[in-house]
Amino acid sequence: MTNTPNLLTEKAGMSPGSLIHIGDIHEQQPLMSVTHYNKNHHETYEAKSLSKILINKPTDCLTWVNIEGLRNIELIKEIGKEFNIHPLVLEDILNTNQRPKLEEFEDYHYIVLKNLSLKDSDIIYEQVSILLLQNFVFTFREKHDDLFSPINQRLKISKSRLRLGGTDYLTYVILDIIVDQNFILQDAIDEIIDITEEELLDKPDHSTLIKIQKIKRELIFIRRTVSPLRELLASILRNGSDLIGDNTQIYFKDIYDHVLRVSETNELQRDMVYGLLDMYQTHMSNNMNEIMKVLTVFAAIFIPLTFLAGIYGMNFEYMPELKWRYGYPALWVVFIVTGLGLLFYFRKKKWL
């Protein structure tokens, strides 16, 4: 359960740049992994403090610091002080309700976006913040998992492009792996939509409608998450800073193309979900029509029978059939013949 609303209320009225973690608490003890690398050197370890990283950093290496868990506010403050990061940027790192964006400063860039994943048919949203500096890249995550494992594996290969590139290329790789998670997510959503469609064609019930509405809500949130990425990538492509080299621009353009594909797929899936809603409503209408048809047939059969029963229920004295010996069984014969005749007629007209 999230504690975001309470913290937002608690933070109301505070001065800009006040550092309070706003979001779900995923990691009780934040983890900080450090990687120093260049084309000839690679070293990875876990650190408890920023001072240890600065002391152990080789002068000719690039450094990637990945922080998983945002409870250590003092560490965030220390990073901000050491690298002259604006307090509002530090505030945004701790506030996990940020919209994807790029903020450009003279000595660093701040990038924030959402990592989307699927767990037990529920979409998990995690904010990832990136600080791009000349020789450092900091990533701030809410939880610990294997998202960046492929990057760590590539860094171990001495001749990989990642080992030969700069911090801008590492930032590209981080963005690329996060954006590509959307393709995996959308494949899973396609399977959920297919299963829901089969259920809809078989025996839909109210739970089917709940599933469709849930998928619809998730797709709307995905759209709100992915759409700003186009603006973010466009800002990077227009960037004239030395932090992003011309040789790396083409790779960011590739991510931009991926984002467009994700957006198009999202629109297609939303159309499919709206189609499922129409199918569900049509199915319910057809069921109601079938029920009304059956009720109408029964009503049509009993109308003449009620008419006959009403006639012989009148209290007139001179009604010959009332004193006829076979009047009662004869009336039952009329009832049965009338009912069967109407049923035969309805079947012949294909109303049943």
Phi and psi in degrees as a GROMACS rama.xvg file:
@    title "Ramachandran Plot"
@    xaxis  label "Phi"
@    yaxis  label "Psi"
@TYPE xy
-83.1077  147.158  THR-2
-108.444  17.1135  ASN-3
-58.7507  -49.5611  THR-4
-57.1963  -42.4478  PRO-5
-64.2409  -41.2458  ASN-6
-69.5464  -35.6971  LEU-7
-63.0345  -39.2835  LEU-8
-66.5551  -40.8182  THR-9
-64.5098  -34.6537  GLU-10
-80.4889  -16.5015  LYS-11
-57.3512  130.414  ALA-12
92.1652  -9.30095  GLY-13
-74.9538  160.878  MET-14
-72.2104  151.77  SER-15
-58.1424  139.541  PRO-16
90.6162  2.39389  GLY-17
-68.6293  128.368  SER-18
-95.2034  106.295  LEU-19
-136.669  131.753  ILE-20
-72.5285  120.894  HIS-21
-116.644  112.186  ILE-22
150.801  -179.554  GLY-23
-71.0993  147.019  ASP-24
-93.55  101.777  ILE-25
-91.9696  -39.0567  HIS-26
-118.266  118.492  GLU-27
-66.5953  -41.0333  GLN-28
-116.987  107.835  GLN-29
-59.2039  143.858  PRO-30
-110.587  138.18  LEU-31
-127.77  107.382  MET-32
-100.769  141.865  SER-33
-125.147  135.772  VAL-34
-130.129  119.333  THR-35
-101.835  133  HIS-36
-155.315  153.264  TYR-37
-152.149  -167.493  ASN-38
-68.3668  -19.5629  LYS-39
-112.963  -6.47521  ASN-40
-138.912  141.348  HIS-41
-147.528  129.296  HIS-42
-147.477  131.012  GLU-43
-130.988  136.637  THR-44
-160.02  168.801  TYR-45
-101.379  139.553  GLU-46
-124.144  153.616  ALA-47
-102.182  -19.1519  LYS-48
-144.685  158.542  SER-49
-69.4844  -33.3568  LEU-50
-60.9659  -37.9659  SER-51
-62.9731  -39.0164  LYS-52
-64.2428  -45.6441  ILE-53
-66.8514  -35.0827  LEU-54
-69.653  -41.1945  ILE-55
-86.1306  -4.92399  ASN-56
-72.8177  122.137  LYS-57
-66.1116  146.712  PRO-58
-67.4609  -30.0422  THR-59
-102.115  17.7085  ASP-60
-111.436  154.711  CYS-61
-91.3917  153.195  LEU-62
-129.496  130  THR-63
-114.217  120.983  TRP-64
-113.223  117.163  VAL-65
-109.322  115.39  ASN-66
-107.388  121.363  ILE-67
-115.079  109.923  GLU-68
108.583  131.527  GLY-69
-116.019  23.9362  LEU-70
-82.1414  -20.7625  ARG-71
-84.8194  83.0469  ASN-72
-67.9209  -31.9825  ILE-73
-63.2613  -36.2028  GLU-74
-64.8542  -41.5546  LEU-75
-62.2987  -42.5557  ILE-76
-62.3013  -41.2574  LYS-77
-64.0673  -41.0399  GLU-78
-64.0762  -43.3176  ILE-79
-61.008  -40.4742  GLY-80
-70.2641  -41.9855  LYS-81
-68.3549  -38.1968  GLU-82
-108.771  11.8244  PHE-83
57.4903  48.7649  ASN-84
-86.5107  135.128  ILE-85
-61.6311  139.626  HIS-86
-56.8706  -32.9249  PRO-87
-68.6245  -30.6951  LEU-88
-68.3651  -43.4127  VAL-89
-61.9151  -37.3354  LEU-90
-63.3488  -41.7698  GLU-91
-66.3999  -34.3213  ASP-92
-61.476  -40.0145  ILE-93
-82.5401  -19.9086  LEU-94
-93.3261  103.591  ASN-95
-84.943  19.6743  THR-96
-107.956  26.4318  ASN-97
-77.3175  149.398  GLN-98
-82.2674  139.688  ARG-99
-53.1711  131.465  PRO-100
-163.197  167.528  LYS-101
-124.963  129.556  LEU-102
-119.653  123.608  GLU-103
-101.654  130.593  GLU-104
-126.801  169.568  PHE-105
-63.0943  -41.9159  GLU-106
-105.663  -6.14645  ASP-107
-159.879  161.737  TYR-108
-120.278  144.101  HIS-109
-114.337  123.046  TYR-110
-121.702  134.195  ILE-111
-133.848  137.014  VAL-112
-154.984  175.251  LEU-113
-107.261  136.747  LYS-114
-99.0692  123.523  ASN-115
-108.825  136.054  LEU-116
-146.171  164.326  SER-117
-114.208  131.473  LEU-118
-140.839  116.325  LYS-119
53.724  47.599  ASP-120
66.9575  8.54291  SER-121
-112.982  137.977  ASP-122
-86.1039  127.532  ILE-123
-101.443  129.249  ILE-124
-110.555  129.796  TYR-125
-134.288  132.389  GLU-126
-84.5262  133.705  GLN-127
-120.178  123.08  VAL-128
-108.711  141.118  SER-129
-129.207  129.357  ILE-130
-109.043  115.636  LEU-131
-101.323  116.317  LEU-132
-119.55  -178.167  LEU-133
-64.4434  -45.0275  GLN-134
-122.511  3.14786  ASN-135
-128.892  147.591  PHE-136
-130.373  122.888  VAL-137
-107.474  131.585  PHE-138
-119.597  135.283  THR-139
-119.913  121.079  PHE-140
-123.326  162.619  ARG-141
-87.3304  -23.9418  GLU-142
-146.872  172.768  LYS-143
-106.574  128.068  HIS-144
-158.288  -165.444  ASP-145
-99.5039  22.6183  ASP-146
-56.9073  -44.1299  LEU-147
-93.7323  8.62828  PHE-148
-58.0413  -42.0433  SER-149
-59.5861  -34.3756  PRO-150
-67.3584  -42.898  ILE-151
-62.3005  -37.3307  ASN-152
-66.6922  -40.0894  GLN-153
-67.581  -32.789  ARG-154
-68.5701  -21.1439  LEU-155
-77.2699  -16.1126  LYS-156
-87.9946  116.077  ILE-157
-64.0028  -31.6169  SER-158
-97.3422  10.547  LYS-159
-71.245  151.607  SER-160
-59.4786  -31.5732  ARG-161
-63.5456  -38.6847  LEU-162
-70.9365  -25.7224  ARG-163
-90.331  -17.8561  LEU-164
-86.0611  179.18  GLY-165
-99.1399  -168.666  GLY-166
-66.8218  -26.1389  THR-167
-66.6175  -37.1528  ASP-168
-70.9086  -38.0447  TYR-169
-61.5907  -41.2187  LEU-170
-61.9989  -40.9038  THR-171
-58.6975  -46.2659  TYR-172
-62.6277  -40.4156  VAL-173
-63.6321  -46.9118  ILE-174
-62.2709  -41.0063  LEU-175
-62.321  -43.8771  ASP-176
-69.4718  -31.0478  ILE-177
-72.5832  -44.6265  ILE-178
-64.2895  -39.2632  VAL-179
-67.937  -18.3522  ASP-180
-61.1142  -25.9458  GLN-181
-66.041  -33.0688  ASN-182
-65.3461  -42.7882  PHE-183
-62.0133  -43.4175  ILE-184
-62.3734  -43.5989  LEU-185
-68.8113  -33.1514  GLN-186
-62.6742  -41.0073  ASP-187
-65.9539  -39.4013  ALA-188
-65.8427  -36.8958  ILE-189
-58.751  -42.4041  ASP-190
-64.3547  -41.9633  GLU-191
-62.5207  -41.3719  ILE-192
-63.7169  -41.736  ILE-193
-63.3954  -43.8473  ASP-194
-63.8151  -42.4273  ILE-195
-64.0749  -37.4557  THR-196
-65.6214  -41.3371  GLU-197
-62.6868  -42.001  GLU-198
-63.4693  -36.338  GLU-199
-66.8886  -35.9637  LEU-200
-79.8247  -19.4782  LEU-201
-89.8457  -85.6815  ASP-202
-137.094  79.4843  LYS-203
-72.3757  148.629  PRO-204
-140.717  -166.868  ASP-205
-64.3643  -31.4232  HIS-206
-64.4355  -30.8293  SER-207
-63.8122  -42.3682  THR-208
-62.8089  -39.3049  LEU-209
-62.4822  -41.5796  ILE-210
-62.3211  -43.6848  LYS-211
-63.0489  -43.9569  ILE-212
-63.8569  -36.5904  GLN-213
-65.0854  -45.3971  LYS-214
-61.1611  -40.4715  ILE-215
-61.1683  -45.4652  LYS-216
-62.908  -42.1266  ARG-217
-65.1814  -39.6181  GLU-218
-66.3536  -35.3792  LEU-219
-64.6538  -41.8528  ILE-220
-68.2  -37.9593  PHE-221
-61.1151  -40.8271  ILE-222
-61.7143  -43.2555  ARG-223
-65.0456  -27.243  ARG-224
-82.6825  -39.2535  THR-225
-83.5796  -36.7197  VAL-226
-55.5095  -44.2509  SER-227
-64.8485  -17.2553  PRO-228
-64.7993  -29.8124  LEU-229
-64.1904  -42.5038  ARG-230
-65.6392  -39.9704  GLU-231
-61.3405  -49.5129  LEU-232
-67.0565  -36.6157  LEU-233
-62.5772  -37.5789  ALA-234
-65.2332  -39.0288  SER-235
-65.2237  -40.3983  ILE-236
-68.1593  -27.1695  LEU-237
-86.9666  -3.30809  ARG-238
-65.478  133.468  ASN-239
-109.108  12.8047  GLY-240
-76.7521  152.623  SER-241
-70.8856  -13.5479  ASP-242
-69.2788  -24.028  LEU-243
-119.639  110.263  ILE-244
-75.0493  160.383  GLY-245
-63.0842  -33.4558  ASP-246
-68.819  -21.6526  ASN-247
-91.2097  -16.2952  THR-248
-57.1925  -38.8165  GLN-249
-63.3173  -30.7051  ILE-250
-72.4034  -38.4852  TYR-251
-66.6502  -31.4941  PHE-252
-63.8622  -35.8564  LYS-253
-63.9659  -41.3115  ASP-254
-62.9046  -39.0453  ILE-255
-58.5366  -41.8957  TYR-256
-63.6181  -37.9301  ASP-257
-63.4368  -41.5414  HIS-258
-62.686  -39.6277  VAL-259
-61.9793  -41.3324  LEU-260
-64.046  -41.6116  ARG-261
-62.1919  -42.3295  VAL-262
-64.1653  -43.2057  SER-263
-63.9377  -42.4542  GLU-264
-64.3625  -38.6695  THR-265
-61.3167  -42.8479  ASN-266
-63.7478  -40.8397  GLU-267
-63.8823  -43.0121  LEU-268
-66.0147  -36.6564  GLN-269
-63.3843  -40.6071  ARG-270
-63.1649  -39.7391  ASP-271
-63.6244  -40.6703  MET-272
-66.5039  -41.7324  VAL-273
-62.0437  -34.8978  TYR-274
-64.3901  -38.5806  GLY-275
-63.7768  -40.0745  LEU-276
-62.1607  -41.8455  LEU-277
-63.8896  -40.7057  ASP-278
-63.1468  -41.786  MET-279
-62.8892  -46.437  TYR-280
-63.4457  -39.0816  GLN-281
-64.6668  -42.3283  THR-282
-62.4917  -44.8561  HIS-283
-63.1307  -38.8345  MET-284
-65.1643  -41.5702  SER-285
-64.1895  -41.1453  ASN-286
-61.5493  -42.8045  ASN-287
-64.1106  -39.1624  MET-288
-63.6449  -40.0711  ASN-289
-64.3484  -41.3596  GLU-290
-64.0987  -44.7965  ILE-291
-63.9085  -34.4663  MET-292
-64.0206  -45.1476  LYS-293
-63.3771  -44.705  VAL-294
-63.258  -37.5906  LEU-295
-66.5161  -39.7028  THR-296
-62.4298  -46.3072  VAL-297
-62.3544  -40.9924  PHE-298
-63.381  -41.5171  ALA-299
-64.4451  -35.5033  ALA-300
-69.4704  -41.1321  ILE-301
-82.4429  -13.6915  PHE-302
-60.6806  -52.0913  ILE-303
-65.9885  -33.4369  PRO-304
-66.9185  -39.5315  LEU-305
-65.4891  -37.4274  THR-306
-60.5407  -46.6349  PHE-307
-65.2881  -42.5203  LEU-308
-63.2785  -34.7998  ALA-309
-66.8914  -38.0088  GLY-310
-62.8591  -48.4905  ILE-311
-83.7887  2.33082  TYR-312
-93.1318  -1.71687  GLY-313
-76.4436  151.536  MET-314
-100.302  39.8729  ASN-315
-77.1798  144.857  PHE-316
-75.4754  -39.4781  GLU-317
-101.007  79.8157  TYR-318
-125.235  103.676  MET-319
-53.9023  -39.7206  PRO-320
-66.2557  -21.659  GLU-321
-66.6104  -28.131  LEU-322
-103.221  2.55696  LYS-323
-75.4135  137.528  TRP-324
-63.9771  -38.1529  ARG-325
-102.373  19.0688  TYR-326
-63.3748  -43.8408  GLY-327
-65.5071  -52.1625  TYR-328
-64.1076  -31.8636  PRO-329
-64.5535  -38.6586  ALA-330
-65.6884  -35.7615  LEU-331
-65.5381  -37.2806  TRP-332
-63.1011  -41.4802  VAL-333
-63.6013  -41.4503  VAL-334
-58.6109  -50.6264  PHE-335
-65.0623  -44.7622  ILE-336
-64.0285  -41.2297  VAL-337
-63.5038  -45.5393  THR-338
-63.4231  -47.4731  GLY-339
-65.0483  -36.8308  LEU-340
-63.6293  -41.6467  GLY-341
-66.5464  -40.3011  LEU-342
-61.2119  -43.9921  LEU-343
-61.6602  -40.1822  PHE-344
-66.1603  -41.2939  TYR-345
-65.7066  -38.3807  PHE-346
-67.8334  -38.2423  ARG-347
-64.6969  -35.3346  LYS-348
-82.028  -1.94634  LYS-349
60.299  35.9125  LYS-350
-88.1868  -10.093  TRP-351
